[in-house]
Amino acid sequence: MIEIDGSYGEGGGQILRTSLSLAAITGHAIRIAGIRAGRPKPGLAPQHLTSVRAAARICQAQLRGDALGSMMLEFIPSSSVQAGNYTFDVKEAQPMGSAGAVTLILQTILLPLALATGDSQITLRGGTHVSFSPTIFYIQQVYLPMLQRMGIDAKIKLGAWGWHPQGGGEVKLLVSGGSQIEGINLLQRGDLQRVRGLAVVTELPAHIPQRMANRAENLLTAAGLKAAVQTLRETGVAAGAGIFLTAEYKNSLAGFGGLGRLRLTAEKVADMACEQLLKFHQTGAPVDEHLGDQLLLPAALASQESQYRVAEVSTHLTTNAAVIEQFGLARVTVDEGEKIVAVVPGSG
Ligand SMILES: Nc1ncnc2c1ncn2[C@@H]1O[C@H](COP(=O)(O)OP(=O)(O)OP(=O)(O)O)[C@@H](O)[C@H]1O
């Protein structure tokens, strides 16, 4: 049984999710104590509990401690990962409804399914565009295209938008099994080709996405960047608004966003997304702070080494590196000065 300290470093949900993915892939039993001890409301929240159950379903794991608020979990896989058709709904963990991020559940099971024999089709229900997690736009425009370069083939389709706090979104994920994961080398990003974006609302007037798009295009153009932001107005289970931007460099992709809320003007939401993008652009790095921690897992499972330069070395990154090393799957070196991450699989 591999013992994981959930309070280590960041002390957040990512330690749990990375451990679940790796337990499913390797078949190792794990015990995690101190789950999300670093958070104000520690223990398993609906999104985490759904991730636990999703990971358990695909490798028929026995569970102990799989309850809301639990700070201890035992996860004992009893089969190899089984490709197939699955549905996971955050509501099953929290019947009152929750905007728990489906993207984080997606990231927990994607690599195990990509390495399994056979293709999978997954339906995920919950929050699709929520703070402190990748949005579906980010998964579509940044994460999956980067994974594609590493030999992982997955596609997603948004069925319904799910915003905070109601959730209620739906996403279909198609994963090709039998992947051979290749390493990635991202030290130079090359020139910026353009910034593409989407300004969207559900159940709100059309002037809002238009104002977000105009503001973002104006700000980015004034900074000398080529930018095109589309607008979209959709129906949904609740009102919501957001703007999502992708910076497309010759060799890399990076994603940023702003989410609307009551009393925040459309312009302010666009400003938030543009500020993040412009700050990133100035660093000259190919990999944004979030992709930096998200690339670690595929890099650890690849058959070659990876090296990439990040805009910022986050505690998510260093914490994730420590979890991966604990499974003995790869050696991860983070050069804090140069902000270069090196992953050598099979040498942990
Ligand atoms: N704006 C963003 N764009 C892309 N990815 C993001 C963004 N914000 C957060 N992420 C990613 O979401 C993940 C969040 O992990 P974290 O450990 O914070 O867990 P959590 O389960 O959301 O909950 P908690 O932090 O409450 O424990 C990280 O991989 C991080 O890179």
The ligand as an SDF file (V2000), in Angstrom:
LIG
                    3D

 31 33  0  0  0  0  0  0  0  0999 V2000
   -7.4430   29.1940  -14.7370 N   0  0  0  0  0  0  0  0  0  0  0  0
   -7.0150   27.9440  -14.8560 C   0  0  0  0  0  0  0  0  0  0  0  0
   -6.7520   27.4320  -16.0700 N   0  0  0  0  0  0  0  0  0  0  0  0
   -6.3150   26.1750  -16.2040 C   0  0  0  0  0  0  0  0  0  0  0  0
   -6.1180   25.3420  -15.1770 N   0  0  0  0  0  0  0  0  0  0  0  0
   -6.3670   25.7890  -13.9370 C   0  0  0  0  0  0  0  0  0  0  0  0
   -6.8330   27.1150  -13.7140 C   0  0  0  0  0  0  0  0  0  0  0  0
   -6.9800   27.3000  -12.3770 N   0  0  0  0  0  0  0  0  0  0  0  0
   -6.6320   26.1340  -11.7880 C   0  0  0  0  0  0  0  0  0  0  0  0
   -6.2540   25.2190  -12.7210 N   0  0  0  0  0  0  0  0  0  0  0  0
   -5.7910   23.8400  -12.4770 C   0  0  0  0  0  0  0  0  0  0  0  0
   -6.7360   23.1740  -11.6680 O   0  0  0  0  0  0  0  0  0  0  0  0
   -6.0770   22.2800  -10.7700 C   0  0  0  0  0  0  0  0  0  0  0  0
   -6.5270   22.6460   -9.3580 C   0  0  0  0  0  0  0  0  0  0  0  0
   -5.9140   21.8350   -8.4020 O   0  0  0  0  0  0  0  0  0  0  0  0
   -6.1390   22.0120   -6.7990 P   0  0  0  0  0  0  0  0  0  0  0  0
   -5.1870   21.1370   -6.0980 O   0  0  0  0  0  0  0  0  0  0  0  0
   -6.1410   23.4460   -6.4540 O   0  0  0  0  0  0  0  0  0  0  0  0
   -7.4320   21.3510   -6.5560 O   0  0  0  0  0  0  0  0  0  0  0  0
   -8.9510   21.4090   -6.3720 P   0  0  0  0  0  0  0  0  0  0  0  0
   -9.3480   20.0060   -6.3330 O   0  0  0  0  0  0  0  0  0  0  0  0
   -9.5690   22.3380   -7.3360 O   0  0  0  0  0  0  0  0  0  0  0  0
   -9.3420   21.9180   -5.0240 O   0  0  0  0  0  0  0  0  0  0  0  0
   -8.7740   22.5740   -3.8230 P   0  0  0  0  0  0  0  0  0  0  0  0
   -7.7670   23.5700   -4.3240 O   0  0  0  0  0  0  0  0  0  0  0  0
   -9.9720   23.2260   -3.2260 O   0  0  0  0  0  0  0  0  0  0  0  0
   -8.2410   21.4810   -3.0620 O   0  0  0  0  0  0  0  0  0  0  0  0
   -4.5960   22.4390  -11.0470 C   0  0  0  0  0  0  0  0  0  0  0  0
   -4.1730   21.4590  -11.9710 O   0  0  0  0  0  0  0  0  0  0  0  0
   -4.5030   23.8090  -11.6990 C   0  0  0  0  0  0  0  0  0  0  0  0
   -3.4170   23.9610  -12.5820 O   0  0  0  0  0  0  0  0  0  0  0  0
  1  2  1  0
  2  3  1  0
  2  7  2  0
  3  4  2  0
  4  5  1  0
  5  6  2  0
  6  7  1  0
  6 10  1  0
  7  8  1  0
  8  9  2  0
  9 10  1  0
 10 11  1  0
 11 12  1  0
 11 30  1  0
 12 13  1  0
 13 14  1  0
 13 28  1  0
 14 15  1  0
 15 16  1  0
 16 17  2  0
 16 18  1  0
 16 19  1  0
 19 20  1  0
 20 21  2  0
 20 22  1  0
 20 23  1  0
 23 24  1  0
 24 25  2  0
 24 26  1  0
 24 27  1  0
 28 29  1  0
 28 30  1  0
 30 31  1  0
M  END
$$$$
